[in-house]
Amino acid sequence: MVKEEKLKQVEELAKLLVTYKVVGILDLFKLPTKQLQDIKKTVGGSAMIKVVKKAVMVRALQNTKNEKLLELEKLIPLQPGLVLTNDNAFKFYLTIDKLKSDTFAKEGDIINDDILITAGPTNLMPGPVITELSKVGLIAGVEEGKVAIKKDKVVAKKGDVVSKDLASVLRKLKIQPVKIGLSV
């Protein structure tokens, strides 16, 4: 038996879908809650961002009986959300695109741009960290009581998958190579 709450949710979402001029499907995979909340605050006046379950979204799209909205059903990702606005779609997309922020890479992330680590001193204390740096191909030594990188090195190229060792080294060097934000 279907719960009353879900039926009500589907009805409300279907009404919203036909009320707004622009409807976008969001992929919220790997988007931290903090960033989502910040984005919601920023676009709050001009758009509504709704996080809904996939099944509820599919039913709501079907309830609208609108051909254009039904086409969106094919685009629904595993962790979906909706963005609803009456603004110009292209201007809104540019606004959303500017709200992407840098974050530390995690194991399994895919790199968007080459990561170059330049030679020079770091704030790291000597010890096991030198071994960690060498595991990712960096030549390091001790200068004036701190670890220093001896030679410039590209540790990851565009499209590479981040390893556990590389993620650890990038975090220690305070390098944030991954951009996160809404994927519309």
Disulfide bonds with the S-S distance in Angstrom:
none
